[in-house]
């Protein structure tokens, strides 16, 4: 999770793109990001949840 690709027939997750900053990719096999990060949160590239926390390596939580 945390990736997507509009290309079909890929053989490895390394062929996918990291989810875009401000977006999240919450499931596998996505052709586009799942959606925007939740209000009060900011996702840098590779987010796999819309409400990121500081423990996740690819996201920053700005809710404080």
C-alpha positions in Angstrom: 0.0 0.0 0.0 1.1 3.6 -0.4 1.5 3.2 -4.2 -0.5 3.3 -7.4 -0.1 3.0 -11.2 -2.3 3.7 -14.2 -0.3 1.1 -16.1 -1.8 -2.4 -16.3 0.0 -5.7 -16.2 2.8 -4.7 -13.8 4.7 -7.6 -12.3 6.2 -6.0 -9.2 5.2 -3.3 -6.7 8.5 -1.5 -7.4 7.0 -0.6 -10.8 4.3 1.5 -9.1 4.4 5.1 -8.2 4.6 6.4 -4.6 1.3 7.9 -3.6 1.3 11.7 -4.2 1.9 14.2 -1.5 -1.5 15.3 0.0 -3.1 12.0 -1.0 -3.2 8.5 0.4 -3.3 5.1 -1.3 -5.2 2.9 1.2 -5.4 -0.5 -0.7 -3.5 -2.6 -3.2 -4.0 -2.6 -7.0 -4.9 1.1 -7.3 -4.8 3.0 -10.6 -5.1 6.4 -8.8 -4.7 7.6 -5.2 -7.6 6.6 -2.9 -8.3 10.3 -1.9 -7.1 13.3 0.0 -5.7 13.2 3.5 -8.1 14.1 6.2 -8.5 17.7 7.4 -5.7 18.6 9.9 -3.4 16.0 8.5 -0.7 16.2 5.8 0.6 13.2 3.9 3.9 13.3 2.2 4.6 10.8 -0.6 3.8 7.2 0.1 1.0 7.6 2.6 -1.3 4.6 3.1 -3.9 6.2 5.4 -5.8 9.5 5.4 -5.0 10.2 9.0 -1.3 9.7 9.3 0.6 9.6 12.6 4.2 10.4 13.4 5.1 6.8 13.8 4.6 6.2 10.1 7.8 6.8 8.1 6.2 8.6 5.1 3.8 11.0 6.8 3.6 14.0 9.0 0.7 14.7 11.4 -0.2 18.4 11.6 -3.3 18.0 13.7 -1.7 19.4 16.9 
